[in-house]
Amino acid sequence: MKVVAAYLLAVLGGNPSPSADDIKNILGAVGAEAEHELIELLLTEVKGKDFNELLASGSEKISAVAGGGAAVAVAAAPAGGAGGGAAPAAEVKEEKKVEEKEESDDDMGFSLFD
């Protein structure tokens, strides 16, 4: 999974065709190691394929496994290898946090500093 994540980071960072060394450098930056065979397997599987088509195909497979109810956000690769962050395809709704009332020690009959 970390090899796939490093590949995706490289592509989203503007490198449309990352090499094994690119993936190793990304993983090395966070102190992770990957087997060379896994990196080569991934690069062999994605060679000559469009990044956006791979993401679309993967999201179809995920929703088929999840029963069609799973929402998958897909980020588009930067056009022309331009730098900058990619805009998310779907907005993430913020969940409201329910604040819990702090329990008062008044009802316990003692204080911490008595």
GULUMVEX-255728 format. One line per 5 residues: number of its first residue (from 1); for each residue x, y, z of N, C-alpha, C. Coordinates in Angstrom, 2 decimals. Layout:
N
NUM	X,Y,Z,X,Y,Z,X,Y,Z; ...
END
This chain:
114
1	0.81,-1.18,0.00,0.00,0.00,0.00,0.86,1.26,0.00; 1.98,1.22,0.75,2.83,2.41,0.80,3.50,2.68,-0.55; 3.73,1.66,-1.34,4.31,1.86,-2.67,3.30,2.56,-3.57; 2.05,2.14,-3.49,0.99,2.78,-4.29,0.82,4.23,-3.85; 0.84,4.47,-2.54,0.70,5.83,-2.03,1.85,6.72,-2.51
6	3.06,6.20,-2.50,4.21,6.98,-2.97,4.09,7.27,-4.47; 3.60,6.30,-5.23,3.39,6.51,-6.66,2.36,7.62,-6.89; 1.25,7.56,-6.15,0.21,8.58,-6.28,0.73,9.96,-5.89; 1.53,10.03,-4.83,2.11,11.32,-4.44,3.00,11.88,-5.53; 3.78,11.03,-6.16,4.66,11.49,-7.23,3.86,12.02,-8.42
11	2.80,11.31,-8.80,1.98,11.74,-9.93,1.26,13.05,-9.60; 0.66,13.12,-8.42,-0.04,14.33,-8.03,0.92,15.50,-7.83; 2.17,15.20,-7.57,3.19,16.24,-7.44,3.70,16.75,-8.77; 3.22,16.20,-9.87,3.60,16.70,-11.18,4.47,15.78,-12.01; 4.77,14.59,-11.51,5.59,13.63,-12.25,4.65,12.58,-12.86
16	4.33,12.72,-14.16,3.36,11.80,-14.76,3.85,10.36,-14.90; 5.16,10.16,-14.82,5.71,8.81,-14.97,6.85,8.60,-13.97; 6.52,8.35,-12.69,7.56,8.18,-11.68,8.38,6.91,-11.90; 9.65,7.00,-11.59,10.54,5.85,-11.69,10.64,5.16,-10.34; 11.33,4.02,-10.32,11.53,3.29,-9.07,12.31,4.15,-8.08
21	13.29,4.91,-8.58,14.07,5.78,-7.70,13.20,6.89,-7.11; 12.26,7.43,-7.90,11.35,8.45,-7.39,10.52,7.91,-6.22; 10.02,6.71,-6.39,9.20,6.09,-5.34,10.05,5.81,-4.11; 11.27,5.31,-4.31,12.17,5.04,-3.18,12.51,6.33,-2.44; 12.70,7.43,-3.17,13.03,8.71,-2.53,11.86,9.21,-1.68
26	10.65,9.06,-2.18,9.48,9.49,-1.42,9.35,8.66,-0.15; 9.48,7.35,-0.28,9.39,6.47,0.90,10.53,6.73,1.88; 11.71,6.96,1.35,12.87,7.24,2.20,12.72,8.53,2.98; 12.00,9.50,2.42,11.80,10.78,3.09,11.01,10.64,4.38; 10.21,9.60,4.47,9.41,9.37,5.68,9.93,8.18,6.49
31	11.08,7.67,6.12,11.68,6.57,6.86,11.11,5.21,6.56; 10.41,5.08,5.44,9.82,3.79,5.07,10.67,3.11,4.01; 10.65,1.80,4.02,11.36,1.03,3.01,10.36,0.18,2.24; 10.71,-0.11,1.00,9.85,-0.98,0.20,10.73,-1.95,-0.58; 10.17,-3.10,-0.83,10.90,-4.10,-1.60,10.94,-3.67,-3.07
36	12.09,-3.85,-3.66,12.28,-3.46,-5.06,11.30,-4.21,-5.97; 11.01,-5.46,-5.63,10.10,-6.25,-6.46,8.70,-5.66,-6.48; 8.24,-5.13,-5.33,6.90,-4.52,-5.28,6.83,-3.25,-6.12; 7.89,-2.47,-6.06,7.93,-1.24,-6.86,7.92,-1.58,-8.34; 8.72,-2.54,-8.73,8.77,-2.93,-10.15,7.44,-3.52,-10.62
41	6.77,-4.28,-9.75,5.47,-4.85,-10.09,4.46,-3.73,-10.34; 4.43,-2.75,-9.46,3.52,-1.62,-9.63,3.81,-0.87,-10.93; 5.07,-0.56,-11.17,5.44,0.18,-12.37,5.12,-0.60,-13.65; 5.25,-1.91,-13.59,4.90,-2.75,-14.74,3.39,-2.71,-14.99; 2.60,-2.75,-13.92,1.14,-2.76,-14.05,0.58,-1.43,-14.56
46	1.22,-0.32,-14.22,0.68,1.00,-14.60,1.34,1.57,-15.85; 2.34,0.88,-16.38,3.07,1.38,-17.54,2.13,1.57,-18.73; 2.15,2.77,-19.30,1.36,3.08,-20.49,-0.10,3.37,-20.21; -0.49,3.42,-18.93,-1.89,3.68,-18.60,-2.04,5.11,-18.09; -3.21,5.69,-18.35,-3.51,7.05,-17.91,-3.87,7.04,-16.43
51	-3.31,7.98,-15.68,-3.52,8.06,-14.25,-5.00,8.24,-13.90; -5.68,9.14,-14.59,-7.10,9.40,-14.30,-7.97,8.18,-14.61; -7.63,7.43,-15.65,-8.37,6.21,-15.97,-8.15,5.14,-14.90; -6.94,5.06,-14.38,-6.65,4.11,-13.30,-7.47,4.44,-12.06; -7.56,5.72,-11.73,-8.35,6.12,-10.56,-9.83,5.84,-10.77
56	-10.34,6.12,-11.96,-11.76,5.87,-12.24,-12.06,4.38,-12.16; -11.18,3.57,-12.74,-11.37,2.12,-12.71,-11.32,1.59,-11.28; -10.39,2.11,-10.49,-10.27,1.68,-9.10,-11.49,2.07,-8.28; -12.01,3.27,-8.51,-13.18,3.70,-7.73,-14.42,2.88,-8.10; -14.52,2.45,-9.36,-15.62,1.57,-9.77,-15.53,0.23,-9.05
61	-14.31,-0.29,-8.95,-14.11,-1.58,-8.29,-14.40,-1.48,-6.80; -14.00,-0.37,-6.19,-14.25,-0.20,-4.76,-15.75,-0.10,-4.48; -16.47,0.66,-5.30,-17.90,0.80,-5.06,-18.63,-0.52,-5.33; -18.11,-1.35,-6.22,-18.72,-2.66,-6.46,-18.55,-3.55,-5.24; -17.40,-3.48,-4.61,-17.12,-4.29,-3.43,-17.90,-3.76,-2.22
66	-18.03,-2.43,-2.14,-18.70,-1.81,-1.00,-20.20,-1.76,-1.18; -20.74,-2.34,-2.20,-22.18,-2.36,-2.41,-22.72,-1.13,-3.11; -21.84,-0.35,-3.72,-22.29,0.82,-4.47,-22.59,2.02,-3.62; -22.52,1.92,-2.32,-22.86,3.04,-1.47,-21.66,3.85,-1.01; -20.48,3.43,-1.38,-19.28,4.13,-0.92,-18.98,5.32,-1.80
71	-18.69,6.43,-1.18,-18.31,7.63,-1.92,-16.80,7.70,-1.95; -16.24,7.83,-3.12,-14.80,7.87,-3.28,-14.42,9.20,-3.89; -13.58,9.94,-3.23,-13.12,11.23,-3.75,-11.90,10.98,-4.61; -11.90,11.51,-5.80,-10.81,11.34,-6.74,-10.24,12.71,-7.06; -8.93,12.85,-6.87,-8.28,14.12,-7.18,-7.68,14.03,-8.58
76	-7.82,15.09,-9.35,-7.29,15.12,-10.71,-5.82,15.49,-10.67; -5.05,14.91,-11.58,-3.63,15.23,-11.68,-3.48,16.63,-12.22; -2.43,17.36,-11.80,-2.22,18.71,-12.31,-2.03,18.68,-13.83; -2.66,19.60,-14.52,-2.58,19.65,-15.99,-1.19,20.06,-16.43; -0.66,19.35,-17.39,0.63,19.70,-17.98,1.79,19.59,-17.02
81	1.65,18.84,-15.96,2.75,18.69,-15.02,2.95,19.93,-14.17; 2.01,20.85,-14.16,2.14,22.07,-13.37,2.12,21.73,-11.89; 2.88,22.47,-11.13,2.94,22.24,-9.69,1.69,22.76,-9.01; 1.67,22.65,-7.72,0.52,23.14,-6.96,-0.33,21.99,-6.50; -1.22,22.28,-5.60,-2.08,21.24,-5.07,-3.25,20.95,-5.99
86	-3.68,19.74,-6.00,-4.84,19.36,-6.81,-6.10,19.61,-6.01; -7.12,20.12,-6.67,-8.39,20.39,-5.99,-9.14,19.09,-5.80; -9.73,18.88,-4.63,-10.49,17.64,-4.42,-11.75,17.63,-5.27; -12.13,16.45,-5.72,-13.30,16.31,-6.58,-14.59,16.44,-5.80; -14.55,16.14,-4.55,-15.76,16.23,-3.73,-15.42,16.92,-2.42
91	-16.35,17.75,-1.95,-16.12,18.42,-0.69,-16.36,17.46,0.47; -15.57,17.62,1.48,-15.74,16.80,2.66,-16.56,17.59,3.66; -17.66,17.01,4.10,-18.51,17.68,5.07,-17.88,17.58,6.45; -17.89,18.71,7.12,-17.36,18.71,8.47,-18.43,18.22,9.43; -18.00,17.35,10.30,-18.93,16.84,11.29,-18.88,17.75,12.50
96	-20.04,18.04,13.04,-20.11,18.88,14.23,-19.70,18.04,15.44; -18.84,18.63,16.21,-18.39,17.94,17.41,-19.36,18.27,18.54; -19.74,17.27,19.25,-20.62,17.45,20.38,-19.73,17.61,21.61; -19.86,18.77,22.24,-19.04,19.01,23.41,-19.67,18.32,24.61; -18.84,17.60,25.31,-19.31,16.93,26.50,-19.12,17.87,27.68
101	-20.12,17.89,28.56,-20.00,18.71,29.76,-18.98,18.09,30.68; -18.16,18.96,31.26,-17.19,18.46,32.21,-17.92,18.10,33.49; -17.52,17.00,34.04,-18.15,16.59,35.28,-17.64,17.45,36.42; -18.54,17.89,37.21,-18.19,18.73,38.35,-17.87,17.84,39.54; -16.87,18.27,40.31,-16.55,17.50,41.51,-17.40,17.92,42.71
106	-18.34,18.88,42.48,-19.21,19.33,43.56,-20.06,18.19,44.10; -20.50,17.31,43.24,-21.39,16.25,43.68,-20.65,15.07,44.31; -19.34,15.10,44.32,-18.57,14.01,44.91,-18.36,14.18,46.42; -18.54,15.39,46.90,-18.40,15.61,48.33,-16.98,15.91,48.76; -16.04,16.03,47.84,-14.68,16.42,48.22,-14.04,17.19,47.08
111	-12.95,17.86,47.39,-12.22,18.63,46.39,-10.82,18.06,46.30; -10.23,18.22,45.18,-8.88,17.70,44.96,-7.87,18.38,45.88; -8.13,19.65,46.22,-7.15,20.40,47.00,-7.54,20.54,48.47; -8.44,19.73,48.99,-8.81,19.79,50.42,-7.79,19.09,51.26
END
